[in-house]
Amino acid sequence: MATFHHSILTLISILCLCFSPSSSSSSSQTTFKLSLTQHIAVPSGEFETIQHPLFRTLNYLVSSSLARAHLLKNPNNSTSEVPLFPRGNGGYYSVPLSFGSPSQKLSFLMDTGSSLVWFPCTDRYTCYDCPSSSSSLLPVFMPKHSSSVKILGCNNTKCGWVSRTPETIQCNATKQVCSYEQVYGSGLTAGVLLSETLHLLEGDVTDFAVGCSVLSAGLPEGILGFGRRPDSLPAQMGLKKFSYCLVSHQFDDNQTVSSELVLYRDSSSSGAGDGGMMISYTKFLKNPSRFEGFYYLSLQKITIGGKDVNIPDRLLVPGSDGNGGTIIDSGTTFTIMDYPIYDLVAKEFEVQMYKYKRINTTDKESPLCYTIGDKPPVFPELMFDFEGGAKLSLPMADYFSQVEPGVACMTILPIKLNGGPSIIIGNYQQQDIYVEYDLENGRFGFVKKKCN
């Protein structure tokens, strides 16, 4: 990791960024629509030994989801303590956006579990442990071609958004620019913070703080952070709410079907995409200080086939130390549950699915799989009950996936790790559900809907 850190300092020191004052202006438009595209890039290497392509994809998504969960539950790990995996980004959803003057179009992975917005930057951008096919095709942002770019200094107020400790923002003779290092479950990135113009069809957003990453590991593509910190896209745009509807995962990395991500600046804007259906709402919880960027939900119980799973309250309610509770995260693929909760959920499924033969594995972190035969399987209903009476009954495809003819696996995984949220609801459990983050009223809404 010392070599990686040295490379960061070297690349930042030789950046040649030409900039001038921005000439664009903000728009009065209040609603913005963006296109969401499914993104699954399974890397070569360790998963090639698995013959069936669907099982290969499943195993990769299991691995990436668990890596992501370890990071989310321990956000204060130092860079040297975070494992780096030789793989790309699987199971995310990507968003095309344009920055700069003239505009440069880039692709971002939407992530409600982090806040920084960053893109691959300059012709010196280097990505270690990235699939060569991914990193070579993705465009990078070229600051020297933009007339609206500004480099933010280490004494700029916005630098505090990306610096976690006072020591990292202290200006000295060798540090004048605002540099950052950001760690994710599947990798990390580093660079300098810029002020740029974000272009949307409905209008421009000027003076947007965005990361110019010159070095990454495992992350060839930029991240569009939608978390609750001030450096996120919702915070910088002053959004009243945002909503999306994720198209179904088909375990097909050639999938090009897209759905809409909608951004609302005006509180009077209606819930686009809900089709007039009744949306259920539950309040966001106040975040523990260690996890200020997450979206905590008040999950009260889990029901399987109409039967309540007896989960202790201490696991469902986050404590002042940040342990326990439930967050929703578009950047985690499969839902993650701490072992005490997962064991109770898995056992209840086993009781109610006695007609099907379970496929036994030696790996405790493997998903629960069953042989289901050639007839349409009947699975017990999985429901999340939230505070306020909001009930989310998941479509069957959101919690069991048929990975090959006659075999179905549960897309909920166990994890053994002390501290942090007990449950992370991933994007697999958000398929074909219209979801709404009502930031103005501090609530989360949802309703079943075919997203494509």
C-alpha positions, 0 to 999 in steps of 0.5 A: 500500500506504500507504493500506492500512496507514493503513486498518488502523491507523484501523480497529483504533483504533476497534474497540469490542470488549466482552468478559468472562471465558470461562465455558465449559470444555474437553471430554474428547472426543478425536476431532472430525469436521468437514465439508469442502466444495469451494470454487471462486469464479471472479471476474469481470474478466480471465477473462471473455474466455475463452469456455468456462467450464471453460477459464476456471476452469482459467486462474483456478486456474492463476493462483491456484496460481502466485501461491500458489507465489510466496508460499510460496517467498518468505515473507519478502517485505514487504507492499508487494512482494506483488502483489494480484490482483482475484480471490476464492479458487478451488480451496480447501476450506471448513470451517464452525466456530463461535466465541463465546458464544453461538456464531457460525457462520463459514466457513473455508478449510482451509490446511496451508500457513499457521498463523494462524486468522482470521475476518472481524470486526466490522461495519466489516470491509472486503475490497478486490478481493473478488468482491462476491457472495462478500464480501456473503454471508459472515457476519462475527464480532461480538465485542461479541455474545460474552461469552467474547471477550478482546483479547490485548495486545501483551505477551501471549506469544501475540502472538509467534506472529503477529509475525515480528520483535521490532519488531512486538510492541514495546508503546508509547503508541500500540500496546497491542493485538496486531495482525497482518498476514498475506500469502497468495498471493492476498491479505492480511489484517490485524487484532487477535488475540483469545482466544475459545471454539471450539465443536465438536460434541464439545466446546469449546476455550477460550482459542483465539487467533484473528485478528479481521481488519478489513481484507483484500485478495482474501480475503473468507473466513477461513483455518483454518491447519493449519501447523506453527507454534504459532498453528495449529489443530493446535498450539493444540488439541494434536492428535496427528494430523488427517486428511481426504479431499478430494472430486473437483474438478468445476470446478463452483462450485456443488458442495455434496458434502462429506467429513470433516476429522477431528481427533485429540487422543488417540494411541490413536484409530484412523485414521477414514476409512481403511476398514481399508485399508493406509496408507502412511507416510513421515516428515516432514522437519525444516523449514529455519528459513525455512519452519518452518510447512510440511510437508516430505516426503522425495520420492525420485523421480517415476515416469511409466509405470513409468520413473524421471524423472532428477531431481537430488538437490539439487532433491529434498532441501531444503538448510540454506538452505531451497532444494529439497525437497517440501511438501504444501499444501492451500491450493495448487490445482495442484501446482507444480514448479520448471522443471528438474523440470517440464521433465523430467516434461513431456518424459517425458509427451510421449515416452509420449503420442506418440499424442496431439497437444500443444496448443502455447501461447506462455505458459511457465506454461500447463499441458501440454494434449493433443487426446485425441479422443472415445475414453477417453484412456490416460495413463501412470501418475504415481507419487511415491516417498517415503522408507520405501517409500511409493508414491503412485500418483495417480488419473488425474483428479488429474494430467490434467483434461478441460477440454472434450470432446476436450481434457485438460490436466495439472494440474501447473505450472512456476514459475521462482523461485529459493529455497524448495521445489522441489515444492509438492503441491497439493490437486488431487493429493490428490483421492480420497486419504485423507491423515493428518498423524500429528503425534505420530509425525512422519509423513504417511500416505495411501491411495487412497479414494473420498472422497464 
